[in-house]
Amino acid sequence: MRKTRREIEQLVKTMSLEEKASLCSGRDLWHTKEIARLKIPAILMTDGTHGLRKVSADKGWEESQPATCFPTPAALGSSWDTELAAEIGRAIGQEAQCQGIQLVLGPGVNIKRSPLCGRNFDYYAEDPLLSGELASAFVRGIQSKGVGACVKHFAVNNQETDRMRIDAVVDERALHEIYLFAFRRVIKQTKPMAVMAAYNKINGEYCSQSKKLLSDILQEKWSFNGIVISDWAAVYDCVKALQAGLHLQMPYDGGI
């Protein structure tokens, strides 16, 4: 049974500092930590931009369980069909429910800037308005089934070469009108459960520890009140990340 805000606030008051800190990093590759004494369960998340990739906990990244493979976002972007995007979202949300998944790591709304980007299949378009509209419909579809969606990769994660460490140098106008536009549209229109911080730097600062990106823009300017999680192993300094507005480091790295 879903708890009320008042019940959640009361639950938080009963948690020790160590228990609160434990929820800032994952338990393993795909789960958050549970707090048994307070009956706080672990959350299971999986990739899911065009079909679920649920992997057994002891199999690492391999041997995904059977799931429906839907058209990729790249193909869906060519349709300009928001209702089709919503229908796919509903179907993925339904499968997630059946597999005990609480958070789907998708959609990806980064802008296609190079044909060599290895994640182009995961992204909708070169156009931020089209990407924002299709992603909004997809998120509405997933979340209509009681499953959360995680919009990624925030932000400017648009190439494959050095994707995990590149410094994307972008002026303010291009940043807001091209690279952040789709994220803003999805957040304002659908209130997704989570947003995933990207690997790369923007103008010299890693996304996962950028106060400007995570706090000033995402949480204050856009009023996002969901979970801000890292891409997998995208936290380079956990203290700076927490101070910047990151809530959850994934996966567990032996630290917190």
Secondary structure, 3 states (H helix, E strand, C coil): CCCCHHHHHHHHHHCCHHHHHHCCEECCCCEECCEHHHCECCCEEEECCCCCECECHHHCCCCECCCCCCCCHHHHHCCCCHHHHHHHHHHHHHHHHHCCCCEEECCECCCCCCCCCCCHHHCCCCCHHHHHHHHHHHHHHHHCCCCEEEEEEECCCCCCCCCCCCEECCCHHHHHHHHCHHHHHHHHHHCCCEEEECCCEECCEEHHHCHHHHHHHHHHHCCCCCEEEECCCCCCCHHHHHHHCCCEECCCCCCC
